[in-house]
Amino acid sequence: MNQKRHNSDADDVENPRTARKITGKDLKWDEEFRIQISTLVEILDEKGIINKKEYQRIVSMRLHEISKALAFDEIDEEI
């Protein structure tokens, strides 16, 4: 039997927004991205692949570094 695979929105892995029926308020892209990342971190922590506290510590340090670098760039442009 040679059947063609039905391409529906439910099979859409690339864009999961189209694969579900939205019943609540539509989230902004950054809100959805934050939720996806936090969910991924929780899953990886539960499976023992990463340590959630270590991940959060490293992310905090990286955000601080980037924030500082951007502030220096801004000051440098003003000078």
Secondary structure as UniProt FT lines:
FT   HELIX           9..11
FT   HELIX           16..19
FT   HELIX           29..46
FT   TURN            47..48
FT   HELIX           52..78
//
